[in-house]
Amino acid sequence: MSANNGQTYTPPAAMPEYLIRHTTLRQLQIFEAIVRLGSFTRAAEELFLTQPTVSMQTKKLADSMGLPLFEQIGRNVRPTEAGEELYQSVRSMFQTLANLEMKMSDLKGIRRGRLRLGVITTAQYFTPEVLGEFCQQYPGIEVALKVSNRERVIERINSNEDDLYIMGQTPMDQSDIVAYPFAPNPLVVMARKDHPLVREKNIPLARIAEEPLILREPGSGIRDATQRLFEEHGLRPHVRMELGSNEAIKHAIVGGLGISVLSLHTLALEGANGPVSLLDVEGFPIMRKWYMVHPKGKELSLVAKAFLDFALKFEPQMRARLLEQWPELADDLNETKPATRSPRKKKSVKKKKA
């Protein structure tokens, strides 16, 4: 068919006219979050909306579809057959839009764009600093930072929800990811300032096993590394409690509830003069690495590539700042041996005097 100007008329592609008129991207975003998180409440929290707003928009979407999208199972909700079909279509559409956003950002150049970063909870102690330096260099970049526990970060990786991820331990099955080691992550034994062991040197690991120990929740990389060290020495630690955050553990230490093994980065703000001291224990520090991670085959945006390169080059600054507060770590931080080497051959951390 030809138009009046003589040019060939190309009919539009198939368009979902009804959905365009009766649904919004916001409704689809809310729906996707409810299915992914399994909760109206959690979806409202993630999207910074009130629960009544989430419920109302979901009802409008269901009315537009003419079918129920969720069914209540106890306290949980799950999608109906119609809801599952919609969810798969929405995920595909959002991925297409995300790719479009990435390509548009690349056309604008590094001066503008958006970086979505997912990190485990311990990485929150240094990630804002790295992001701050990056954004000073590229002030037009918008950053979305999601801090979650290890299990949730792995879920986000599998769902491809972010551009890059920072983890202290990569998933056991690494066939579907690419991981770049980029900074040291020493694990140390912490106790209250007035703990009797603070003044002792070369404390045997067996002595530490007798102390009440505070651990992170199951699935934590720090917990796994700690338990593995005790198992290698045939020891069973006296676990007093499990807590789900580093800050809660530090407060428990100060409260005299026990000692713990945490990343040295968790003391970034308190420094060596805070209410927590490092114990000089055989086999510590456990020298681990931070990893920048993304799914294998993922096409990184120009912004994500720039941040990855920036973070890999930021390692000397992170190392220098650790040494500024704890000079005794110099030998350990300069070692290049793998973290799985025998703990008995590792140098111990000496407590810095206030």
C-alpha positions in Angstrom: 0.0 0.0 0.0 1.3 3.5 -0.9 0.8 6.7 1.0 -0.2 10.0 -0.6 3.4 11.1 -0.7 4.4 8.1 -2.8 6.3 6.4 0.0 5.6 2.8 0.8 3.4 2.4 3.9 4.6 -0.1 6.5 1.8 -1.3 8.8 2.7 -1.3 12.5 3.7 -4.5 14.2 1.1 -6.3 16.2 0.3 -4.1 19.1 -1.4 -5.1 22.4 -3.9 -2.3 22.1 -6.1 -3.4 25.1 -3.1 -3.8 27.4 -1.6 -0.4 26.4 -4.9 1.3 27.2 -5.7 -0.4 30.5 -2.3 -1.3 32.1 0.8 0.7 33.1 4.4 -0.2 33.5 4.2 0.7 37.2 1.5 -1.9 37.7 3.6 -4.5 35.9 6.6 -3.5 38.0 4.6 -4.0 41.2 3.2 -7.3 40.0 6.7 -8.6 39.1 8.1 -7.6 42.5 5.2 -9.4 44.3 5.8 -12.6 42.4 9.6 -12.4 42.8 9.5 -11.6 46.5 6.4 -13.7 47.4 4.9 -10.9 49.4 2.9 -7.7 49.0 4.7 -6.2 52.0 8.2 -6.9 50.7 7.3 -5.6 47.3 6.0 -2.4 48.9 9.3 -2.0 50.8 11.4 -2.6 47.8 9.5 -0.1 45.6 9.1 2.4 48.5 5.3 2.3 48.2 2.6 1.8 50.8 0.9 -1.6 51.0 -2.5 -0.2 50.1 -1.1 1.3 46.9 0.4 -2.0 46.0 -2.8 -3.8 46.6 -4.9 -1.3 44.7 -2.6 -1.3 41.6 -2.5 -5.1 41.6 -6.3 -5.2 41.7 -6.5 -2.9 38.8 -4.1 -5.1 36.8 -6.1 -8.2 37.6 -9.3 -6.4 36.5 -7.6 -5.5 33.2 -6.6 -9.1 32.7 -10.0 -10.4 33.6 -8.5 -13.2 35.7 -7.2 -13.6 39.2 -3.4 -13.2 39.3 -2.6 -14.5 42.9 -3.9 -17.1 45.3 -3.4 -17.0 49.0 -1.5 -20.0 50.6 -1.4 -19.4 54.3 0.5 -16.2 54.8 2.1 -16.4 51.4 0.9 -15.5 48.0 1.8 -17.2 44.7 0.8 -16.6 41.1 -2.1 -18.4 39.6 -1.7 -20.0 36.1 -2.7 -16.7 34.6 -0.3 -14.9 36.9 2.6 -17.1 36.0 2.0 -16.5 32.3 1.9 -12.8 32.9 5.1 -13.0 35.1 7.1 -14.7 32.3 6.0 -12.1 29.8 6.7 -9.2 32.1 10.2 -10.5 32.9 10.9 -10.8 29.2 9.6 -7.3 28.5 11.6 -5.8 31.4 14.8 -7.5 30.1 14.2 -6.0 26.7 13.6 -2.6 28.2 16.7 -2.9 30.4 18.8 -3.7 27.3 17.3 -0.7 25.5 18.2 1.5 28.5 21.7 0.2 28.4 22.1 0.9 24.7 20.7 4.4 25.1 23.1 5.0 27.9 26.0 3.8 25.8 24.9 6.2 23.0 25.0 9.0 25.5 28.5 8.0 26.5 30.0 7.6 30.0 28.8 11.1 30.9 25.3 9.8 31.7 23.8 6.4 32.6 22.8 4.2 35.5 24.7 1.6 37.5 22.9 -1.1 39.4 25.1 -2.8 42.0 24.2 -5.6 44.3 26.5 -6.3 47.3 26.6 -8.6 50.4 26.1 -6.9 53.7 29.8 -6.8 54.7 30.7 -5.1 51.5 28.5 -2.1 52.6 31.5 -0.9 54.7 33.6 0.0 51.7 31.4 0.0 48.6 30.0 3.5 49.2 33.5 4.8 49.3 34.4 3.2 46.0 31.1 4.5 44.5 31.8 8.0 45.8 35.2 8.1 44.1 33.7 6.7 40.9 30.8 9.3 40.9 33.3 12.1 41.5 35.0 11.1 38.3 31.7 10.5 36.5 29.2 12.9 38.1 26.4 12.2 35.6 26.0 8.5 36.6 23.0 7.5 38.7 23.7 4.6 41.1 21.3 2.1 42.6 22.9 0.1 45.5 21.1 -3.0 46.9 22.6 -4.5 50.1 21.5 -8.1 50.8 22.7 -11.2 52.5 24.6 -13.8 50.4 21.6 -16.0 49.7 19.6 -13.0 48.3 22.5 -11.8 46.2 22.8 -15.2 44.6 19.1 -15.0 43.8 19.6 -11.5 42.2 22.5 -12.9 40.1 20.3 -15.8 38.9 17.5 -13.3 38.1 20.0 -10.9 36.4 18.6 -8.0 38.4 21.8 -5.8 38.6 24.8 -4.9 36.5 27.5 -6.1 38.9 27.7 -7.8 42.3 30.3 -7.7 45.1 30.8 -10.9 47.1 33.3 -12.2 49.6 32.8 -15.8 48.3 31.7 -16.7 44.9 28.9 -19.3 44.4 30.1 -22.9 44.6 28.9 -23.6 41.0 30.9 -21.0 39.1 30.1 -22.2 35.6 27.5 -19.5 35.0 29.4 -16.5 36.4 32.5 -14.5 35.9 34.4 -13.3 39.0 37.2 -10.8 39.3 39.2 -10.7 42.6 39.8 -7.0 43.3 40.6 -6.3 47.0 41.8 -8.0 50.2 39.2 -9.2 52.8 41.0 -10.2 56.0 38.9 -12.1 58.5 40.0 -11.5 62.1 39.0 -12.5 65.6 37.4 -9.6 67.6 36.8 -9.2 71.3 35.8 -6.5 73.7 38.6 -4.1 74.7 38.8 -5.4 78.3 38.7 -9.1 77.3 41.4 -11.1 79.1 42.8 -12.5 75.8 43.5 -9.0 74.4 46.9 -8.9 76.1 47.9 -12.5 75.1 50.1 -13.4 72.1 49.8 -16.3 69.7 46.6 -17.6 71.2 46.1 -21.2 70.2 43.0 -21.9 68.2 42.0 -24.5 70.8 41.8 -21.7 73.4 39.5 -19.7 71.1 37.2 -22.8 70.7 36.6 -22.6 74.5 35.3 -19.0 74.3 31.6 -18.2 73.6 31.5 -17.6 69.9 29.0 -15.4 68.0 28.5 -16.4 64.4 26.7 -15.0 61.3 23.6 -16.8 60.0 23.9 -20.0 58.0 25.0 -19.4 54.5 27.3 -16.6 55.4 30.7 -16.8 53.7 32.4 -15.6 56.9 30.6 -18.3 58.9 31.7 -21.0 56.4 35.4 -19.9 56.5 35.3 -19.9 60.3 33.8 -23.3 60.7 36.1 -24.7 58.1 39.2 -23.5 60.0 38.0 -25.2 63.2 37.1 -28.4 61.4 40.6 -28.5 59.8 42.0 -28.5 63.3 39.5 -31.1 64.7 38.0 -28.5 67.0 34.3 -27.8 67.8 33.8 -24.2 68.8 31.4 -23.1 71.6 28.8 -21.3 69.6 26.7 -19.0 71.9 24.5 -17.3 69.4 23.9 -16.6 65.7 23.1 -13.1 64.5 22.1 -11.8 61.0 24.2 -8.6 60.8 27.7 -7.5 61.5 26.6 -4.5 63.5 24.5 -6.7 65.8 27.5 -8.9 66.3 29.8 -6.0 67.2 27.2 -4.7 69.7 27.0 -8.2 71.2 30.8 -8.3 71.5 30.8 -4.9 73.3 28.0 -6.2 75.5 30.3 -9.0 76.7 28.3 -11.8 75.0 31.4 -13.4 73.4 34.0 -13.1 70.6 33.5 -13.4 66.9 35.2 -13.6 63.5 34.4 -10.8 61.1 35.9 -9.0 58.1 38.3 -6.3 59.1 36.4 -4.0 56.9 33.6 -4.0 59.5 35.8 -1.8 61.7 36.4 0.8 59.0 34.7 3.6 60.9 35.7 2.7 64.5 39.4 2.1 63.5 41.9 0.7 66.0 40.7 3.0 68.8 37.1 1.7 68.9 35.4 -0.5 71.6 36.5 -3.7 69.8 40.0 -5.2 69.7 41.7 -7.7 67.5 43.0 -10.9 69.1 46.4 -12.3 68.2 45.3 -15.8 67.2 47.1 -18.6 65.4 45.8 -19.1 61.9 44.5 -15.5 61.6 43.9 -13.4 59.7 42.2 -15.6 57.2 43.1 -13.8 54.0 40.3 -13.8 51.6 39.3 -11.7 48.6 36.5 -9.5 47.5 35.1 -10.4 44.0 33.3 -8.4 41.4 30.8 -10.8 39.8 28.4 -10.9 36.9 26.6 -13.7 35.0 28.7 -15.3 32.2 27.7 -14.0 28.8 26.1 -10.8 30.3 26.6 -7.8 28.0 27.9 -5.1 30.3 26.9 -1.5 29.7 29.5 1.2 29.1 28.9 2.4 32.7 29.2 -1.1 34.2 32.5 -1.7 32.3 33.8 1.6 33.5 33.0 0.8 37.1 34.5 -2.7 36.8 37.7 -1.2 35.5 37.6 1.5 38.2 37.1 -1.0 41.0 39.9 -3.3 39.9 42.3 -0.2 39.9 41.0 0.9 43.4 42.5 -2.1 45.2 45.8 -0.3 46.2 43.8 2.4 47.9 41.8 -0.1 49.9 44.9 -2.0 50.9 46.6 1.3 51.9 43.7 2.3 54.1 43.7 -1.0 55.9 47.4 -0.7 56.6 47.0 2.9 57.8 44.9 1.6 60.7 46.5 -1.8 61.2 50.2 -1.7 60.1 50.7 -5.1 61.6 48.8 -6.6 58.6 51.5 -5.6 56.2 53.0 -9.1 55.8 49.6 -10.8 55.4 48.3 -8.2 52.9 51.4 -8.5 50.8 51.2 -12.3 50.6 49.9 -13.8 47.4 49.3 -17.4 48.5 45.8 -18.7 48.1 43.3 -18.4 51.1 43.1 -22.3 51.4 46.7 -22.6 52.6 47.3 -24.2 56.0 46.4 -21.8 58.7 49.3 -22.9 60.9 51.7 -21.2 58.4 50.0 -17.9 58.5 51.2 -15.0 60.5 49.0 -13.7 63.3 47.5 -10.3 63.8 49.1 -8.2 66.5 46.9 -5.8 68.4 47.6 -2.2 67.6 48.0 -0.1 70.8 45.7 2.8 71.2 
